[in-house]
Amino acid sequence: MGVVAQFMAFGGGLVVAAVALKSMDRVLYNLDETREERGKENLLRKQARLRQQSLLAEATAAAAAASPST
């Protein structure tokens, strides 16, 4: 009976370890997705900021060109 009990305990331990590894894998996958999404959001923010600066520069140049020089 001792051998059977040891085998069952070992098998149960393997199942628990497999479930824990699968859970950890899923957590790491979600972290990667979150990191990717954050990177995309940061890129979009940078692009929007550059576009806004470009529009401001164009508006400033147009205003300077339209104003009479003294």
CHARMM internal coordinates of N, CA and C (Angstrom, degrees):
IC EDIT
DIST 1 N 1 CA 1.4529
DIST 1 CA 1 C 1.5248
ANGL 1 N 1 CA 1 C 111.03
DIST 1 C 2 N 1.3066
ANGL 1 CA 1 C 2 N 117.27
DIHE 1 N 1 CA 1 C 2 N -31.89
DIST 2 N 2 CA 1.4594
ANGL 1 C 2 N 2 CA 120.38
DIHE 1 CA 1 C 2 N 2 CA -178.72
DIST 2 CA 2 C 1.5192
ANGL 2 N 2 CA 2 C 112.48
DIHE 1 C 2 N 2 CA 2 C -62.11
DIST 2 C 3 N 1.3293
ANGL 2 CA 2 C 3 N 117.07
DIHE 2 N 2 CA 2 C 3 N -39.51
DIST 3 N 3 CA 1.4621
ANGL 2 C 3 N 3 CA 121.14
DIHE 2 CA 2 C 3 N 3 CA -179.30
DIST 3 CA 3 C 1.5207
ANGL 3 N 3 CA 3 C 110.15
DIHE 2 C 3 N 3 CA 3 C -67.13
DIST 3 C 4 N 1.3291
ANGL 3 CA 3 C 4 N 116.54
DIHE 3 N 3 CA 3 C 4 N -42.58
DIST 4 N 4 CA 1.4699
ANGL 3 C 4 N 4 CA 120.71
DIHE 3 CA 3 C 4 N 4 CA 179.61
DIST 4 CA 4 C 1.5250
ANGL 4 N 4 CA 4 C 109.82
DIHE 3 C 4 N 4 CA 4 C -63.16
DIST 4 C 5 N 1.3188
ANGL 4 CA 4 C 5 N 117.25
DIHE 4 N 4 CA 4 C 5 N -43.27
DIST 5 N 5 CA 1.4649
ANGL 4 C 5 N 5 CA 121.00
DIHE 4 CA 4 C 5 N 5 CA 179.74
DIST 5 CA 5 C 1.5250
ANGL 5 N 5 CA 5 C 110.66
DIHE 4 C 5 N 5 CA 5 C -63.77
DIST 5 C 6 N 1.3262
ANGL 5 CA 5 C 6 N 116.70
DIHE 5 N 5 CA 5 C 6 N -40.68
DIST 6 N 6 CA 1.4635
ANGL 5 C 6 N 6 CA 120.14
DIHE 5 CA 5 C 6 N 6 CA 178.21
DIST 6 CA 6 C 1.5234
ANGL 6 N 6 CA 6 C 110.90
DIHE 5 C 6 N 6 CA 6 C -64.68
DIST 6 C 7 N 1.3271
ANGL 6 CA 6 C 7 N 116.41
DIHE 6 N 6 CA 6 C 7 N -41.80
DIST 7 N 7 CA 1.4595
ANGL 6 C 7 N 7 CA 121.09
DIHE 6 CA 6 C 7 N 7 CA 178.96
DIST 7 CA 7 C 1.5234
ANGL 7 N 7 CA 7 C 110.62
DIHE 6 C 7 N 7 CA 7 C -62.83
DIST 7 C 8 N 1.3365
ANGL 7 CA 7 C 8 N 116.48
DIHE 7 N 7 CA 7 C 8 N -43.09
DIST 8 N 8 CA 1.4659
ANGL 7 C 8 N 8 CA 120.71
DIHE 7 CA 7 C 8 N 8 CA 179.73
DIST 8 CA 8 C 1.5294
ANGL 8 N 8 CA 8 C 110.34
DIHE 7 C 8 N 8 CA 8 C -65.35
DIST 8 C 9 N 1.3171
ANGL 8 CA 8 C 9 N 116.90
DIHE 8 N 8 CA 8 C 9 N -40.94
DIST 9 N 9 CA 1.4609
ANGL 8 C 9 N 9 CA 120.49
DIHE 8 CA 8 C 9 N 9 CA 179.27
DIST 9 CA 9 C 1.5286
ANGL 9 N 9 CA 9 C 110.18
DIHE 8 C 9 N 9 CA 9 C -65.34
DIST 9 C 10 N 1.3284
ANGL 9 CA 9 C 10 N 116.57
DIHE 9 N 9 CA 9 C 10 N -42.24
DIST 10 N 10 CA 1.4554
ANGL 9 C 10 N 10 CA 121.17
DIHE 9 CA 9 C 10 N 10 CA 178.86
DIST 10 CA 10 C 1.5283
ANGL 10 N 10 CA 10 C 110.39
DIHE 9 C 10 N 10 CA 10 C -63.57
DIST 10 C 11 N 1.3336
ANGL 10 CA 10 C 11 N 116.46
DIHE 10 N 10 CA 10 C 11 N -44.92
DIST 11 N 11 CA 1.4672
ANGL 10 C 11 N 11 CA 120.91
DIHE 10 CA 10 C 11 N 11 CA 178.68
DIST 11 CA 11 C 1.5178
ANGL 11 N 11 CA 11 C 111.65
DIHE 10 C 11 N 11 CA 11 C -62.40
DIST 11 C 12 N 1.3281
ANGL 11 CA 11 C 12 N 115.61
DIHE 11 N 11 CA 11 C 12 N -41.84
DIST 12 N 12 CA 1.4665
ANGL 11 C 12 N 12 CA 119.42
DIHE 11 CA 11 C 12 N 12 CA 177.60
DIST 12 CA 12 C 1.5156
ANGL 12 N 12 CA 12 C 111.63
DIHE 11 C 12 N 12 CA 12 C -63.44
DIST 12 C 13 N 1.3199
ANGL 12 CA 12 C 13 N 115.47
DIHE 12 N 12 CA 12 C 13 N -38.81
DIST 13 N 13 CA 1.4674
ANGL 12 C 13 N 13 CA 119.75
DIHE 12 CA 12 C 13 N 13 CA 177.45
DIST 13 CA 13 C 1.5177
ANGL 13 N 13 CA 13 C 111.76
DIHE 12 C 13 N 13 CA 13 C -63.77
DIST 13 C 14 N 1.3314
ANGL 13 CA 13 C 14 N 115.99
DIHE 13 N 13 CA 13 C 14 N -38.35
DIST 14 N 14 CA 1.4674
ANGL 13 C 14 N 14 CA 119.45
DIHE 13 CA 13 C 14 N 14 CA 177.61
DIST 14 CA 14 C 1.5200
ANGL 14 N 14 CA 14 C 111.41
DIHE 13 C 14 N 14 CA 14 C -64.48
DIST 14 C 15 N 1.3237
ANGL 14 CA 14 C 15 N 116.02
DIHE 14 N 14 CA 14 C 15 N -40.48
DIST 15 N 15 CA 1.4694
ANGL 14 C 15 N 15 CA 119.96
DIHE 14 CA 14 C 15 N 15 CA 179.33
DIST 15 CA 15 C 1.5269
ANGL 15 N 15 CA 15 C 109.98
DIHE 14 C 15 N 15 CA 15 C -63.69
DIST 15 C 16 N 1.3179
ANGL 15 CA 15 C 16 N 116.55
DIHE 15 N 15 CA 15 C 16 N -45.42
DIST 16 N 16 CA 1.4689
ANGL 15 C 16 N 16 CA 120.45
DIHE 15 CA 15 C 16 N 16 CA 179.11
DIST 16 CA 16 C 1.5267
ANGL 16 N 16 CA 16 C 110.31
DIHE 15 C 16 N 16 CA 16 C -61.43
DIST 16 C 17 N 1.3199
ANGL 16 CA 16 C 17 N 116.95
DIHE 16 N 16 CA 16 C 17 N -42.60
DIST 17 N 17 CA 1.4660
ANGL 16 C 17 N 17 CA 120.65
DIHE 16 CA 16 C 17 N 17 CA 179.24
DIST 17 CA 17 C 1.5295
ANGL 17 N 17 CA 17 C 110.92
DIHE 16 C 17 N 17 CA 17 C -63.91
DIST 17 C 18 N 1.3254
ANGL 17 CA 17 C 18 N 116.86
DIHE 17 N 17 CA 17 C 18 N -40.93
DIST 18 N 18 CA 1.4665
ANGL 17 C 18 N 18 CA 120.46
DIHE 17 CA 17 C 18 N 18 CA 179.58
DIST 18 CA 18 C 1.5252
ANGL 18 N 18 CA 18 C 110.78
DIHE 17 C 18 N 18 CA 18 C -64.31
DIST 18 C 19 N 1.3193
ANGL 18 CA 18 C 19 N 116.49
DIHE 18 N 18 CA 18 C 19 N -42.45
DIST 19 N 19 CA 1.4698
ANGL 18 C 19 N 19 CA 120.25
DIHE 18 CA 18 C 19 N 19 CA 179.00
DIST 19 CA 19 C 1.5268
ANGL 19 N 19 CA 19 C 110.14
DIHE 18 C 19 N 19 CA 19 C -64.74
DIST 19 C 20 N 1.3303
ANGL 19 CA 19 C 20 N 116.63
DIHE 19 N 19 CA 19 C 20 N -42.04
DIST 20 N 20 CA 1.4658
ANGL 19 C 20 N 20 CA 120.43
DIHE 19 CA 19 C 20 N 20 CA 179.25
DIST 20 CA 20 C 1.5280
ANGL 20 N 20 CA 20 C 110.92
DIHE 19 C 20 N 20 CA 20 C -63.13
DIST 20 C 21 N 1.3256
ANGL 20 CA 20 C 21 N 117.08
DIHE 20 N 20 CA 20 C 21 N -42.01
DIST 21 N 21 CA 1.4653
ANGL 20 C 21 N 21 CA 120.27
DIHE 20 CA 20 C 21 N 21 CA 178.67
DIST 21 CA 21 C 1.5212
ANGL 21 N 21 CA 21 C 111.50
DIHE 20 C 21 N 21 CA 21 C -64.60
DIST 21 C 22 N 1.3220
ANGL 21 CA 21 C 22 N 116.47
DIHE 21 N 21 CA 21 C 22 N -40.58
DIST 22 N 22 CA 1.4638
ANGL 21 C 22 N 22 CA 120.24
DIHE 21 CA 21 C 22 N 22 CA 178.96
DIST 22 CA 22 C 1.5269
ANGL 22 N 22 CA 22 C 110.26
DIHE 21 C 22 N 22 CA 22 C -64.19
DIST 22 C 23 N 1.3247
ANGL 22 CA 22 C 23 N 116.46
DIHE 22 N 22 CA 22 C 23 N -41.68
DIST 23 N 23 CA 1.4641
ANGL 22 C 23 N 23 CA 120.29
DIHE 22 CA 22 C 23 N 23 CA 178.46
DIST 23 CA 23 C 1.5227
ANGL 23 N 23 CA 23 C 110.74
DIHE 22 C 23 N 23 CA 23 C -63.90
DIST 23 C 24 N 1.3258
ANGL 23 CA 23 C 24 N 116.52
DIHE 23 N 23 CA 23 C 24 N -43.25
DIST 24 N 24 CA 1.4589
ANGL 23 C 24 N 24 CA 120.71
DIHE 23 CA 23 C 24 N 24 CA 179.66
DIST 24 CA 24 C 1.5275
ANGL 24 N 24 CA 24 C 110.31
DIHE 23 C 24 N 24 CA 24 C -64.13
DIST 24 C 25 N 1.3119
ANGL 24 CA 24 C 25 N 117.20
DIHE 24 N 24 CA 24 C 25 N -39.45
DIST 25 N 25 CA 1.4566
ANGL 24 C 25 N 25 CA 121.64
DIHE 24 CA 24 C 25 N 25 CA 178.26
DIST 25 CA 25 C 1.5235
ANGL 25 N 25 CA 25 C 110.20
DIHE 24 C 25 N 25 CA 25 C -60.73
DIST 25 C 26 N 1.3180
ANGL 25 CA 25 C 26 N 116.22
DIHE 25 N 25 CA 25 C 26 N -42.68
DIST 26 N 26 CA 1.4690
ANGL 25 C 26 N 26 CA 120.86
DIHE 25 CA 25 C 26 N 26 CA -179.76
DIST 26 CA 26 C 1.5314
ANGL 26 N 26 CA 26 C 110.72
DIHE 25 C 26 N 26 CA 26 C -65.37
DIST 26 C 27 N 1.3207
ANGL 26 CA 26 C 27 N 116.73
DIHE 26 N 26 CA 26 C 27 N -41.34
DIST 27 N 27 CA 1.4677
ANGL 26 C 27 N 27 CA 120.76
DIHE 26 CA 26 C 27 N 27 CA 178.80
DIST 27 CA 27 C 1.5274
ANGL 27 N 27 CA 27 C 110.10
DIHE 26 C 27 N 27 CA 27 C -62.31
DIST 27 C 28 N 1.3284
ANGL 27 CA 27 C 28 N 116.93
DIHE 27 N 27 CA 27 C 28 N -45.48
DIST 28 N 28 CA 1.4628
ANGL 27 C 28 N 28 CA 120.39
DIHE 27 CA 27 C 28 N 28 CA 179.73
DIST 28 CA 28 C 1.5219
ANGL 28 N 28 CA 28 C 111.24
DIHE 27 C 28 N 28 CA 28 C -64.25
DIST 28 C 29 N 1.3301
ANGL 28 CA 28 C 29 N 117.53
DIHE 28 N 28 CA 28 C 29 N -37.86
DIST 29 N 29 CA 1.4621
ANGL 28 C 29 N 29 CA 121.55
DIHE 28 CA 28 C 29 N 29 CA 177.53
DIST 29 CA 29 C 1.5286
ANGL 29 N 29 CA 29 C 109.96
DIHE 28 C 29 N 29 CA 29 C -62.41
DIST 29 C 30 N 1.3391
ANGL 29 CA 29 C 30 N 116.58
DIHE 29 N 29 CA 29 C 30 N -44.11
DIST 30 N 30 CA 1.4628
ANGL 29 C 30 N 30 CA 120.34
DIHE 29 CA 29 C 30 N 30 CA 179.23
DIST 30 CA 30 C 1.5214
ANGL 30 N 30 CA 30 C 111.21
DIHE 29 C 30 N 30 CA 30 C -64.16
DIST 30 C 31 N 1.3356
ANGL 30 CA 30 C 31 N 117.10
DIHE 30 N 30 CA 30 C 31 N -37.85
DIST 31 N 31 CA 1.4606
ANGL 30 C 31 N 31 CA 119.98
DIHE 30 CA 30 C 31 N 31 CA 177.49
DIST 31 CA 31 C 1.5246
ANGL 31 N 31 CA 31 C 110.79
DIHE 30 C 31 N 31 CA 31 C -63.77
DIST 31 C 32 N 1.3246
ANGL 31 CA 31 C 32 N 116.90
DIHE 31 N 31 CA 31 C 32 N -40.26
DIST 32 N 32 CA 1.4622
ANGL 31 C 32 N 32 CA 120.41
DIHE 31 CA 31 C 32 N 32 CA 177.53
DIST 32 CA 32 C 1.5208
ANGL 32 N 32 CA 32 C 110.92
DIHE 31 C 32 N 32 CA 32 C -62.78
DIST 32 C 33 N 1.3465
ANGL 32 CA 32 C 33 N 116.88
DIHE 32 N 32 CA 32 C 33 N -43.03
DIST 33 N 33 CA 1.4654
ANGL 32 C 33 N 33 CA 120.54
DIHE 32 CA 32 C 33 N 33 CA 178.72
DIST 33 CA 33 C 1.5232
ANGL 33 N 33 CA 33 C 110.38
DIHE 32 C 33 N 33 CA 33 C -61.91
DIST 33 C 34 N 1.3295
ANGL 33 CA 33 C 34 N 116.21
DIHE 33 N 33 CA 33 C 34 N -43.44
DIST 34 N 34 CA 1.4629
ANGL 33 C 34 N 34 CA 120.65
DIHE 33 CA 33 C 34 N 34 CA -179.87
DIST 34 CA 34 C 1.5215
ANGL 34 N 34 CA 34 C 110.33
DIHE 33 C 34 N 34 CA 34 C -62.97
DIST 34 C 35 N 1.3249
ANGL 34 CA 34 C 35 N 116.84
DIHE 34 N 34 CA 34 C 35 N -42.24
DIST 35 N 35 CA 1.4643
ANGL 34 C 35 N 35 CA 121.06
DIHE 34 CA 34 C 35 N 35 CA 179.29
DIST 35 CA 35 C 1.5295
ANGL 35 N 35 CA 35 C 109.94
DIHE 34 C 35 N 35 CA 35 C -63.08
DIST 35 C 36 N 1.3184
ANGL 35 CA 35 C 36 N 116.82
DIHE 35 N 35 CA 35 C 36 N -41.13
DIST 36 N 36 CA 1.4620
ANGL 35 C 36 N 36 CA 120.97
DIHE 35 CA 35 C 36 N 36 CA 178.43
DIST 36 CA 36 C 1.5211
ANGL 36 N 36 CA 36 C 111.12
DIHE 35 C 36 N 36 CA 36 C -62.93
DIST 36 C 37 N 1.3449
ANGL 36 CA 36 C 37 N 115.91
DIHE 36 N 36 CA 36 C 37 N -45.50
DIST 37 N 37 CA 1.4617
ANGL 36 C 37 N 37 CA 120.23
DIHE 36 CA 36 C 37 N 37 CA 179.92
DIST 37 CA 37 C 1.5248
ANGL 37 N 37 CA 37 C 110.80
DIHE 36 C 37 N 37 CA 37 C -62.15
DIST 37 C 38 N 1.3327
ANGL 37 CA 37 C 38 N 116.80
DIHE 37 N 37 CA 37 C 38 N -41.53
DIST 38 N 38 CA 1.4621
ANGL 37 C 38 N 38 CA 120.51
DIHE 37 CA 37 C 38 N 38 CA 178.56
DIST 38 CA 38 C 1.5193
ANGL 38 N 38 CA 38 C 110.67
DIHE 37 C 38 N 38 CA 38 C -62.90
DIST 38 C 39 N 1.3262
ANGL 38 CA 38 C 39 N 116.15
DIHE 38 N 38 CA 38 C 39 N -39.85
DIST 39 N 39 CA 1.4592
ANGL 38 C 39 N 39 CA 120.18
DIHE 38 CA 38 C 39 N 39 CA 178.23
DIST 39 CA 39 C 1.5162
ANGL 39 N 39 CA 39 C 111.73
DIHE 38 C 39 N 39 CA 39 C -63.07
DIST 39 C 40 N 1.3301
ANGL 39 CA 39 C 40 N 116.52
DIHE 39 N 39 CA 39 C 40 N -41.76
DIST 40 N 40 CA 1.4675
ANGL 39 C 40 N 40 CA 120.35
DIHE 39 CA 39 C 40 N 40 CA 178.26
DIST 40 CA 40 C 1.5233
ANGL 40 N 40 CA 40 C 110.77
DIHE 39 C 40 N 40 CA 40 C -64.90
DIST 40 C 41 N 1.3379
ANGL 40 CA 40 C 41 N 116.67
DIHE 40 N 40 CA 40 C 41 N -42.13
DIST 41 N 41 CA 1.4650
ANGL 40 C 41 N 41 CA 120.40
DIHE 40 CA 40 C 41 N 41 CA 178.59
DIST 41 CA 41 C 1.5243
ANGL 41 N 41 CA 41 C 110.77
DIHE 40 C 41 N 41 CA 41 C -62.47
DIST 41 C 42 N 1.3174
ANGL 41 CA 41 C 42 N 116.81
DIHE 41 N 41 CA 41 C 42 N -42.67
DIST 42 N 42 CA 1.4666
ANGL 41 C 42 N 42 CA 120.25
DIHE 41 CA 41 C 42 N 42 CA 178.87
DIST 42 CA 42 C 1.5207
ANGL 42 N 42 CA 42 C 111.11
DIHE 41 C 42 N 42 CA 42 C -63.14
DIST 42 C 43 N 1.3200
ANGL 42 CA 42 C 43 N 116.78
DIHE 42 N 42 CA 42 C 43 N -40.72
DIST 43 N 43 CA 1.4627
ANGL 42 C 43 N 43 CA 120.76
DIHE 42 CA 42 C 43 N 43 CA 178.43
DIST 43 CA 43 C 1.5236
ANGL 43 N 43 CA 43 C 110.60
DIHE 42 C 43 N 43 CA 43 C -63.19
DIST 43 C 44 N 1.3389
ANGL 43 CA 43 C 44 N 117.04
DIHE 43 N 43 CA 43 C 44 N -43.90
DIST 44 N 44 CA 1.4649
ANGL 43 C 44 N 44 CA 120.23
DIHE 43 CA 43 C 44 N 44 CA 178.61
DIST 44 CA 44 C 1.5282
ANGL 44 N 44 CA 44 C 111.12
DIHE 43 C 44 N 44 CA 44 C -62.98
DIST 44 C 45 N 1.3329
ANGL 44 CA 44 C 45 N 116.94
DIHE 44 N 44 CA 44 C 45 N -39.58
DIST 45 N 45 CA 1.4717
ANGL 44 C 45 N 45 CA 120.38
DIHE 44 CA 44 C 45 N 45 CA 178.02
DIST 45 CA 45 C 1.5275
ANGL 45 N 45 CA 45 C 110.74
DIHE 44 C 45 N 45 CA 45 C -63.27
DIST 45 C 46 N 1.3393
ANGL 45 CA 45 C 46 N 116.22
DIHE 45 N 45 CA 45 C 46 N -42.68
DIST 46 N 46 CA 1.4673
ANGL 45 C 46 N 46 CA 119.75
DIHE 45 CA 45 C 46 N 46 CA 179.24
DIST 46 CA 46 C 1.5219
ANGL 46 N 46 CA 46 C 110.64
DIHE 45 C 46 N 46 CA 46 C -63.04
DIST 46 C 47 N 1.3432
ANGL 46 CA 46 C 47 N 116.22
DIHE 46 N 46 CA 46 C 47 N -43.35
DIST 47 N 47 CA 1.4595
ANGL 46 C 47 N 47 CA 119.99
DIHE 46 CA 46 C 47 N 47 CA 179.85
DIST 47 CA 47 C 1.5246
ANGL 47 N 47 CA 47 C 110.72
DIHE 46 C 47 N 47 CA 47 C -63.31
DIST 47 C 48 N 1.3318
ANGL 47 CA 47 C 48 N 116.95
DIHE 47 N 47 CA 47 C 48 N -41.55
DIST 48 N 48 CA 1.4647
ANGL 47 C 48 N 48 CA 120.72
DIHE 47 CA 47 C 48 N 48 CA 179.09
DIST 48 CA 48 C 1.5276
ANGL 48 N 48 CA 48 C 110.64
DIHE 47 C 48 N 48 CA 48 C -64.70
DIST 48 C 49 N 1.3402
ANGL 48 CA 48 C 49 N 116.94
DIHE 48 N 48 CA 48 C 49 N -41.00
DIST 49 N 49 CA 1.4606
ANGL 48 C 49 N 49 CA 121.10
DIHE 48 CA 48 C 49 N 49 CA 179.24
DIST 49 CA 49 C 1.5298
ANGL 49 N 49 CA 49 C 110.28
DIHE 48 C 49 N 49 CA 49 C -63.84
DIST 49 C 50 N 1.3456
ANGL 49 CA 49 C 50 N 116.90
DIHE 49 N 49 CA 49 C 50 N -43.42
DIST 50 N 50 CA 1.4630
ANGL 49 C 50 N 50 CA 120.02
DIHE 49 CA 49 C 50 N 50 CA 179.02
DIST 50 CA 50 C 1.5228
ANGL 50 N 50 CA 50 C 111.22
DIHE 49 C 50 N 50 CA 50 C -64.37
DIST 50 C 51 N 1.3191
ANGL 50 CA 50 C 51 N 116.54
DIHE 50 N 50 CA 50 C 51 N -39.63
DIST 51 N 51 CA 1.4698
ANGL 50 C 51 N 51 CA 121.00
DIHE 50 CA 50 C 51 N 51 CA 178.78
DIST 51 CA 51 C 1.5275
ANGL 51 N 51 CA 51 C 110.12
DIHE 50 C 51 N 51 CA 51 C -64.64
DIST 51 C 52 N 1.3328
ANGL 51 CA 51 C 52 N 116.32
DIHE 51 N 51 CA 51 C 52 N -42.29
DIST 52 N 52 CA 1.4578
ANGL 51 C 52 N 52 CA 120.83
DIHE 51 CA 51 C 52 N 52 CA 179.20
DIST 52 CA 52 C 1.5297
ANGL 52 N 52 CA 52 C 110.38
DIHE 51 C 52 N 52 CA 52 C -63.41
DIST 52 C 53 N 1.3274
ANGL 52 CA 52 C 53 N 117.18
DIHE 52 N 52 CA 52 C 53 N -42.50
DIST 53 N 53 CA 1.4644
ANGL 52 C 53 N 53 CA 120.80
DIHE 52 CA 52 C 53 N 53 CA 178.52
DIST 53 CA 53 C 1.5238
ANGL 53 N 53 CA 53 C 110.66
DIHE 52 C 53 N 53 CA 53 C -64.67
DIST 53 C 54 N 1.3302
ANGL 53 CA 53 C 54 N 116.56
DIHE 53 N 53 CA 53 C 54 N -38.01
DIST 54 N 54 CA 1.4560
ANGL 53 C 54 N 54 CA 121.05
DIHE 53 CA 53 C 54 N 54 CA 178.93
DIST 54 CA 54 C 1.5271
ANGL 54 N 54 CA 54 C 110.55
DIHE 53 C 54 N 54 CA 54 C -65.11
DIST 54 C 55 N 1.3351
ANGL 54 CA 54 C 55 N 116.30
DIHE 54 N 54 CA 54 C 55 N -44.71
DIST 55 N 55 CA 1.4646
ANGL 54 C 55 N 55 CA 120.09
DIHE 54 CA 54 C 55 N 55 CA 178.89
DIST 55 CA 55 C 1.5252
ANGL 55 N 55 CA 55 C 110.96
DIHE 54 C 55 N 55 CA 55 C -63.89
DIST 55 C 56 N 1.3229
ANGL 55 CA 55 C 56 N 117.01
DIHE 55 N 55 CA 55 C 56 N -39.31
DIST 56 N 56 CA 1.4625
ANGL 55 C 56 N 56 CA 120.92
DIHE 55 CA 55 C 56 N 56 CA 178.50
DIST 56 CA 56 C 1.5276
ANGL 56 N 56 CA 56 C 110.41
DIHE 55 C 56 N 56 CA 56 C -64.65
DIST 56 C 57 N 1.3225
ANGL 56 CA 56 C 57 N 116.71
DIHE 56 N 56 CA 56 C 57 N -41.47
DIST 57 N 57 CA 1.4657
ANGL 56 C 57 N 57 CA 120.62
DIHE 56 CA 56 C 57 N 57 CA 178.51
DIST 57 CA 57 C 1.5260
ANGL 57 N 57 CA 57 C 110.59
DIHE 56 C 57 N 57 CA 57 C -64.45
DIST 57 C 58 N 1.3275
ANGL 57 CA 57 C 58 N 116.96
DIHE 57 N 57 CA 57 C 58 N -41.10
DIST 58 N 58 CA 1.4673
ANGL 57 C 58 N 58 CA 120.52
DIHE 57 CA 57 C 58 N 58 CA 177.96
DIST 58 CA 58 C 1.5226
ANGL 58 N 58 CA 58 C 110.81
DIHE 57 C 58 N 58 CA 58 C -63.92
DIST 58 C 59 N 1.3276
ANGL 58 CA 58 C 59 N 116.85
DIHE 58 N 58 CA 58 C 59 N -43.34
DIST 59 N 59 CA 1.4622
ANGL 58 C 59 N 59 CA 120.68
DIHE 58 CA 58 C 59 N 59 CA -179.96
DIST 59 CA 59 C 1.5250
ANGL 59 N 59 CA 59 C 110.76
DIHE 58 C 59 N 59 CA 59 C -65.12
DIST 59 C 60 N 1.3160
ANGL 59 CA 59 C 60 N 116.73
DIHE 59 N 59 CA 59 C 60 N -39.53
DIST 60 N 60 CA 1.4656
ANGL 59 C 60 N 60 CA 120.73
DIHE 59 CA 59 C 60 N 60 CA 178.39
DIST 60 CA 60 C 1.5204
ANGL 60 N 60 CA 60 C 110.30
DIHE 59 C 60 N 60 CA 60 C -65.27
DIST 60 C 61 N 1.3221
ANGL 60 CA 60 C 61 N 116.56
DIHE 60 N 60 CA 60 C 61 N -42.85
DIST 61 N 61 CA 1.4701
ANGL 60 C 61 N 61 CA 120.47
DIHE 60 CA 60 C 61 N 61 CA 179.03
DIST 61 CA 61 C 1.5242
ANGL 61 N 61 CA 61 C 110.61
DIHE 60 C 61 N 61 CA 61 C -64.78
DIST 61 C 62 N 1.3251
ANGL 61 CA 61 C 62 N 117.18
DIHE 61 N 61 CA 61 C 62 N -40.49
DIST 62 N 62 CA 1.4636
ANGL 61 C 62 N 62 CA 120.68
DIHE 61 CA 61 C 62 N 62 CA 179.54
DIST 62 CA 62 C 1.5245
ANGL 62 N 62 CA 62 C 110.27
DIHE 61 C 62 N 62 CA 62 C -66.41
DIST 62 C 63 N 1.3264
ANGL 62 CA 62 C 63 N 116.89
DIHE 62 N 62 CA 62 C 63 N -40.26
DIST 63 N 63 CA 1.4628
ANGL 62 C 63 N 63 CA 120.17
DIHE 62 CA 62 C 63 N 63 CA 179.22
DIST 63 CA 63 C 1.5245
ANGL 63 N 63 CA 63 C 110.54
DIHE 62 C 63 N 63 CA 63 C -66.87
DIST 63 C 64 N 1.3255
ANGL 63 CA 63 C 64 N 116.45
DIHE 63 N 63 CA 63 C 64 N -38.76
DIST 64 N 64 CA 1.4647
ANGL 63 C 64 N 64 CA 119.98
DIHE 63 CA 63 C 64 N 64 CA 178.92
DIST 64 CA 64 C 1.5199
ANGL 64 N 64 CA 64 C 110.53
DIHE 63 C 64 N 64 CA 64 C -67.01
DIST 64 C 65 N 1.3120
ANGL 64 CA 64 C 65 N 117.01
DIHE 64 N 64 CA 64 C 65 N -37.55
DIST 65 N 65 CA 1.4634
ANGL 64 C 65 N 65 CA 120.63
DIHE 64 CA 64 C 65 N 65 CA -179.95
DIST 65 CA 65 C 1.5263
ANGL 65 N 65 CA 65 C 110.95
DIHE 64 C 65 N 65 CA 65 C -71.48
DIST 65 C 66 N 1.3133
ANGL 65 CA 65 C 66 N 117.45
DIHE 65 N 65 CA 65 C 66 N -31.53
DIST 66 N 66 CA 1.4575
ANGL 65 C 66 N 66 CA 121.37
DIHE 65 CA 65 C 66 N 66 CA -177.50
DIST 66 CA 66 C 1.5230
ANGL 66 N 66 CA 66 C 112.24
DIHE 65 C 66 N 66 CA 66 C -80.93
DIST 66 C 67 N 1.3122
ANGL 66 CA 66 C 67 N 117.49
DIHE 66 N 66 CA 66 C 67 N -24.18
DIST 67 N 67 CA 1.4677
ANGL 66 C 67 N 67 CA 119.28
DIHE 66 CA 66 C 67 N 67 CA -177.85
DIST 67 CA 67 C 1.5259
ANGL 67 N 67 CA 67 C 109.37
DIHE 66 C 67 N 67 CA 67 C -78.06
DIST 67 C 68 N 1.3242
ANGL 67 CA 67 C 68 N 115.32
DIHE 67 N 67 CA 67 C 68 N 142.70
DIST 68 N 68 CA 1.4752
ANGL 67 C 68 N 68 CA 117.76
DIHE 67 CA 67 C 68 N 68 CA 179.74
DIST 68 CA 68 C 1.5262
ANGL 68 N 68 CA 68 C 110.14
DIHE 67 C 68 N 68 CA 68 C -69.30
DIST 68 C 69 N 1.3074
ANGL 68 CA 68 C 69 N 115.32
DIHE 68 N 68 CA 68 C 69 N 139.00
DIST 69 N 69 CA 1.4639
ANGL 68 C 69 N 69 CA 118.53
DIHE 68 CA 68 C 69 N 69 CA 179.43
DIST 69 CA 69 C 1.5187
ANGL 69 N 69 CA 69 C 108.97
DIHE 68 C 69 N 69 CA 69 C -84.41
DIST 69 C 70 N 1.2850
ANGL 69 CA 69 C 70 N 113.84
DIHE 69 N 69 CA 69 C 70 N 146.91
DIST 70 N 70 CA 1.4676
ANGL 69 C 70 N 70 CA 117.94
DIHE 69 CA 69 C 70 N 70 CA -177.86
DIST 70 CA 70 C 1.4961
ANGL 70 N 70 CA 70 C 112.14
DIHE 69 C 70 N 70 CA 70 C -107.17
END
COOR INIT
IC SEED 1 N 1 CA 1 C
IC BUILD
